[in-house]
């Protein structure tokens, strides 16, 4: 069987709120893993999609202080010790680039 020219990915977004650092990384609610839209990957890389996704998320969460973590996987329900194929972390709060 031939593999598709694109690879499906699933992602999760976690937050670490500045005032609650001791809690560690927490989910944002909803399903833990979501599939990256195939349409989003049709004309760009996973990294380009992630950069856009994080920029939009920062705009939506502008009132929070802390950090946002995006992790991408090649399976919909990875084992707890599975390393992400891509991850990126950004700071939240006013004045963050």
C-alpha positions in Angstrom: 0.0 0.0 0.0 1.3 3.4 -0.9 1.7 6.0 1.8 -0.1 9.3 1.3 2.1 12.2 0.3 1.2 14.0 3.5 1.5 12.8 7.1 -1.5 13.2 9.5 -0.7 14.8 12.8 -2.4 15.3 16.1 -1.7 18.0 18.6 -2.3 19.1 22.1 -2.0 22.5 23.7 -1.0 23.0 27.3 -0.6 26.0 29.5 1.4 26.9 32.5 -0.1 29.9 34.2 2.5 32.2 35.9 0.6 32.5 39.2 0.2 28.7 39.3 3.7 27.4 38.2 3.6 24.7 40.8 0.7 23.0 39.0 2.9 22.4 35.9 1.5 22.0 32.4 -2.3 21.8 32.3 -4.7 21.1 29.4 -6.9 23.9 28.1 -10.1 21.8 28.2 -11.9 20.0 25.5 -10.4 16.8 24.0 -6.8 16.3 24.9 -5.7 15.6 21.3 -7.0 17.2 18.1 -6.1 16.4 14.5 -4.2 19.0 12.5 -6.5 19.9 9.6 -5.4 18.2 6.4 -6.2 21.4 4.5 -3.8 23.3 6.7 -1.0 20.9 5.7 -1.8 20.8 2.0 0.4 23.8 1.2 2.6 24.3 4.2 4.7 22.4 6.7 3.8 21.3 10.2 6.1 24.0 11.5 4.5 26.7 9.5 1.0 25.6 10.7 2.3 25.5 14.3 3.7 29.0 14.1 0.4 30.4 12.8 -1.6 28.4 15.4 0.5 29.7 18.3 0.3 33.3 17.1 -3.5 33.1 17.0 -3.6 31.4 20.4 -1.5 34.1 21.9 -3.9 36.7 20.6 -6.9 34.9 22.1 -5.1 34.4 25.5 -3.6 37.9 25.7 -5.1 38.4 29.2 -3.1 35.4 30.7 0.5 35.4 32.0 2.6 32.3 31.6 3.6 29.9 28.8 1.8 28.0 26.1 3.1 24.6 24.8 2.1 23.0 21.5 3.0 19.3 21.0 2.4 17.4 17.7 2.3 13.6 17.3 1.9 11.2 14.4 -0.8 9.2 16.3 -4.1 10.2 17.8 -3.5 8.8 21.3 0.2 8.6 21.9 1.6 6.7 24.9 2.6 8.9 27.9 6.3 8.4 27.1 6.0 9.2 23.4 8.1 12.1 22.3 6.4 14.7 20.1 7.6 15.0 16.5 7.4 18.7 16.9 6.9 21.0 19.9 7.0 24.8 20.4 6.6 26.9 23.5 5.7 30.6 23.6 5.3 33.1 26.4 2.0 34.7 27.2 1.4 38.2 28.5 1.7 41.8 27.5 4.8 42.8 25.6 5.7 39.3 24.4 6.9 39.1 20.8 
